[in-house]
Amino acid sequence: MKNLFKNNQIFFKLWLSQIAASFGDSFYDVAIVWHIVQLTESALLAGGIALTGMVGRMAGSSFISQKVDVWHTRQIMLVAGILRGILLLTVVGLISFTTIPISGFYGISFIIAFLNSCASAAQRKSISEIVAKEDLVNANASFGVAFSLVQITSWALGGVVVNILGVILALIINAVTTIASAILIASSSWKSMRQNGKATAKVGVLEGLSVIRNSTKSVKLVVILELISLFLMGFYWAAFPLLVHEISNAVGYGLQGAAFGVGCLITSVYLARNKHLKKLGLAYLWGVIFYAIGVVVSATISHIAIFIFGVFISGLGNSFWETARQTILHLSIPTEDVGKVFAVFELLIHLCLIPAWLLGGFLADTFSPRLVMMVVGITMLTLLLFALQSKSLQGVTTPNEKLE
């Protein structure tokens, strides 16, 4: 990882930009979700933030899928960052002089998610534009390290800041880090690999679906497993804040996020330094399996310490899950098409998450958040142990080996 940063300054700036943006966004997430949980004590209403965010990401994914392989990735990321910073500063000004209703926060979350989705598709594509194929595993894992550092610091600090200083300061922190992220992107420059401009009758979404449909068996299997797994996780995430509220407080909510980050950091650093990872498919499957094991553990006993330990286990698996998935797509899809594939992939994920989140919030309010989380974990674990037998994914390896 150190050599990658030293030899590729543009990638290093992109990495720092991601840390800055994600750090502030975590403050926003902690502040708004916990604020609504305290006001309503409802998983369904608290899930409204996530729901409007998902709708915003769907809208953003649909839009950017048509543009990400045509426009320069740097310009997309820069414009999205500037607009997001302006929005957050505006919200800080409004909330300082008036009361924003819950519906107002829903609207803000929609716009932020829309812009984040556009920036995310461009950022994921930019990795394959900036980094050589043999360094893709390390590069994707480096972003896992960035994510982990943000989780460890921002979630713990976010819980403390919200508990002591309130929502306004959390939004100010988010605005400052967003502007810092945009400055880092503005100071960088790279060549974006774009389509040749041939006219097509298909919109970006249909093009992206076509690329996935015509890709390798391993890519199609990853897409299917992701959609099923994340549909199940929608139930889990909807019940998640309500269970934390039952057994702890805002500090506990922040600490579980930090514990997840510690788990991610351990395995992300390993992957970022590992030059010999060959079994990408197996790394992907075992990553999701460990995530599911953590889900089961976190729902087992009514104590915040056990809950945090389960989240830590999920964090250990998350880095392998995310890094392997990203690298499989980067290596299997042509760079000039990979942007729309990431955008369409995110659109499909949120089409699954929205009904799952709504139903999960309803079931958690009606029955028990613990029951919902336990059923999800066991079902997901069973599915993935079955998928572990797949020869299609077992054959997916790093660039030194031939992809299936």
N, C-alpha and C positions, 0 to 999 in steps of 0.2 A: 504493500500500500504506500509506503514511504517513497519508494522508487517511482511509482506511478505518479504521485504528486510532484516529485522533483522533476521528472522528465516531461510532464504534461501540465503546464501551468494553467491552460484553459480549463482542463478537467478539474483542477484544484479549485479554481474560482467558482465553477459550477457546483462543486461539492459544498463550498462555503456558503454559496447562495441558497442551496437547499436547506442547510442547517439553520440559517437565519430565518427563512420563510416558515419552516416547520416549527421552529421554537415559538414564534409568536402565535401561530395557528393553534398550538396546543393550549396556550393561555386562553384563547377565545373559546375553545371547546370545553375546557374545564369550567370556565366562568359561566357560560350560558347554560350548559346542561345542569350544573349543580344549582344554579339560580332557579331554574324551572322545577327541579325536583323538590327543592325546599318550599317553593310556593304552592305546588300542587300535590306533591307526594304521589304522583302518577307516572308509571313507566310509559304509558301511552302518550301523555302530553310531553314528557321529556323527550320521548322518541320523535316528537314532531320536528325538533332541530335536526336530528339525523335524517328524518324523512324528507324535509325540504332540501337538505343538503344533497340527498341522493337524487331528488328530482332535478336540482341544479346541475349536478354532475352528468346526469343523463342528457339534459339539454346541451350542456357544454360539449359532451362527447359526440353528440349527433352533429353539432355545428363544426367542431374542429376536425372531425373525420374527413370532411370535404376539403379542408384547407391545410392540414398539417404537412402533407407531402407536396404541397404546392408553394406555400409560403416558407420563408426562412425561419427555422426553429428559434433562433435567437430573438427575432422580432416578435414572435408570438409570446415568448416568455417575458420579454421586456414590457410590452404593452399590457399584458395581464397583470404584472406586478405593479405598474404605475397606477392602473385603474383601481386595483385592490387597495393600494395605499391611500388614494384619494377617498375611497368609500369609507375606510376605517377612520380616517381623520374627521370626516363629516359626521359619522356616527358618534364619535367622542364629543364633538361640539353639540350635537342634538341632545345626547343623554345627560350632558352637564346642565342643561336648562329646562329639560322636560322629561316626562316619563314615557318610555317606549313600551308599548304593550307587547305581550308574547308574540302576537301575530307579526309585529314589526321585526322582532328578532328572527322569525321564520323567513321573512322576506330578505333580510340581510344575509342570512345563511345561504339562501338560494343563489344570490348574486355572487357571493364569495366562492361557493362551490362551482358555479359556472366558470368563473375565471380560473380557479384552481385546476379544473378539469382540462381546460385549454393548455395551461402551462405544463401540466403533468404529461400530456401526450407528447408535447414538443420536447420536454426534458428527457423523457425515456428514449425518444428517437435520437436525440442529440448525443447520447452515450455512444451509439454505434457510429456516429459521424466523427467523433473526437478520438475514440479509443480503438486501438488495433484489436482484431478478433481474439488473439491469444491472451489479451488482458481483460476480456469482457467479464469473466468470473470475478476477478479482483475488483474491477470497476463497480460492478453491481453490488458486490459485498461491501465495498467502501461506502456506498449509499446506505447500506444496512447499518454500518457503523455510525453514520451521521444520524440516521433515524434513532438508533439506540441512545446516543448522547443526548438527543433532544428529549426522548422519553424520560431518561433518568433525571435530567435537570428541570425541564419545563413542567412536567406533571407534578412533581413534588413541590416546586416553587409555585406553580399555578394554584394548587390547593391552599397553600399558605397565604398567597397574595389575595385570593378571593375571600378566604376566611377573615383576614385582618383588614385589608385595604379596599376590597370591593371590586365590582365589575369594571368601573371606569379605568382604573389603572391597568387592568388586564388588557383592555382594548387599546390603551396607549402603547403598551409594550408590543402588541401585535402590529400596530401601525408603524412603529419605529423599525422593527425587524423586517417588515415587508419592504419598506423603502431601502433599507440596507441591502436586501436581496436584489432589488432592481438595480442598484448602483453597481453591484458586482457583475451582473449580466451585462450592463451597459459598457463596462470596462473590458469585456471579452470580445473576441472575434473568431469565427470559424466558418468554414465552407459547409453549407447545408446541402445534402444530397436530395435532389428533388426530381419529381417525375418529368418526363420530356415534354409535357404539355399537350399530348394527344387528346383530342376530344373524346369524350365517353358519354354514353347515354345513362350510365349509372351514377347515382349520388355516392358520396363517400361511404355511407353505411353499407350499401349493397356491395360496393367494391371491397370493403374490408371483409364482409362475410364471404365473398367469393374467394379472396386470398386464403382465408382460413379453411374453407371447404376444399381448396385445391392443394393444401399443404400436406406435410407428412402425417402419418398416423399418430405419431407422438404429440404433435401440436394439437390435433383434434382431440386426443384423449385428455391432454392438459386442460383444454377449454371446457370439456364436459365435466371433469372432476372439479374444476374451479367453480363452475356454476352450481353444481350440487352442494359442494362444501359451503360455499358462501350463502346459499339459500338457507342451509341449516344454521349458519352462524348469525343470520339475521335475527332468528329467534333468541339466540344467546345474547347478542348485543342489546336487544330491546329490554331483556330482563336484567341485564348487568347492573345499571345504576340503581335500580330499585333494591336489589339484594345488598349492595354496598350501603345504601341508606339505612337498611334494616339492622346491619351489624356494625356500622362505623359512622364516620362523618366526612366532611370535605377533605380533611387531611388524609384519612384512610383512602379516599378516592384518588387523591394525588399519589399516595405511596404505591398503590397497586400499579399505576402507570409507570412509576419509576422502576418497580420490580420487573415489569415486562421489559423495560429498556435495558436493565442489567443482563437479563437472559439473552436478549438480542445482541448486546455488545459482545458477550463472550463468544458466541458462535460467529458473529460478523467479523470480528478481528481474526478468528481462525481462518475463515474463508478468504478474507482479504489478503492474508499472508500465505495462503496455500497455493503452491504452484503445481500440485499434482492431483487436484480433484478431477477425476475422469467420469465417474458415474453420476451425471447430472440428473438422470431420471430417478435413480434411487435416492439421491439427495433430496429431490423434490418430494417424493412420497414419504420418506421418513421425517422430513420437516413437518408436513401436515399431520402425520400421525402423532408426533410429539406435541404439536399444538392441541390436538384433540384430547390427549392424555391430560394436559394441563386444564382443559375445560372441565373434565370429569372431576379432577382433584379440587378445583376451585368451588365446585358446587356440592362437595361432600359434607363438610362440617361447618356449622354456624359460628365460625370464628375468623376474624379478619386476618390473623396470621396464616391460617391454612389457605384462605382465599388468595392472599398475596403469594404464597408458595406455588399454588396452582398456576397463577398468572405468570410467575417466573418460568415455570416449565414450558408454558406456551411460548414465551419469549425465546427460549432456547431453540424451539423448532421453527419459529417464524423466519429467522435469517436464512435457513436452508430452503424453506418454502419459497420465500420471495426471490432470493438470489438465483436459485435454479430455474424458477419459472421465467424470470426476466431473461436469463441467458439463453434458455431454450428458444424463446421467441426471437431474440436478437440473432441467433445463429441460423435459425430455420427460415426466417422471412427476409427477403431482400430489403436492404436499408431504405430504398426509395418507396417501399410500401409499408414498412413496419410502423410508421406513425399512425396510419389509419387503423391498423390492426390493434394497436394498443387502445386507441379511442373507442373502437367498436367493442373490444373486449370489456372495457369499463362500462359501456352502455348496457351490454348483456348482463353484467354482474348486478348493476343497479335495477334492472328489470326484475331480477330474482329477489334482490334484497328488499324492495319496497313492500310487496305483499307479505314477505316473511317478517319484516319488522312490525308491520301493523298487527298481524296475527299474534306475533310473539308478545307485543305489548298488551294486547287484549288478554291473552292467556296468563301472563304474569300478574295482571291486575285481578283476574278472575280466580285463579288457582294459587300458584306459588311460583315466584321467580326461580327458586331453587329447583323445583320440579322441571320447569322448562329447560333450564341449563343442563340438568343431568340427562334428560332424554336426548337433547341435542348432542352432547358429548359422546354418549354411548352409540348413537346412530351413526355419527360421523366416523368414529373409530372403527366400527364394524365395516363400513363401506371402504375405508382406506386400506384396511388389512386385506380385504378382498382384491382391491386394485393393485396391491403390492405384487401380485402374481403376474401382472401384465408384462409380457415380453417386449411390447412396444416401448414402454418407458424404460425398462431395464437396459435397452440398447442405446439410449441417448447418452452421448459422451461429450467431452470437451473438444475444442478445435483440433487437438492432436489426433483425435479419432474421427472416423466418418460418422456423421449423423445418419440416423435411419432414413 
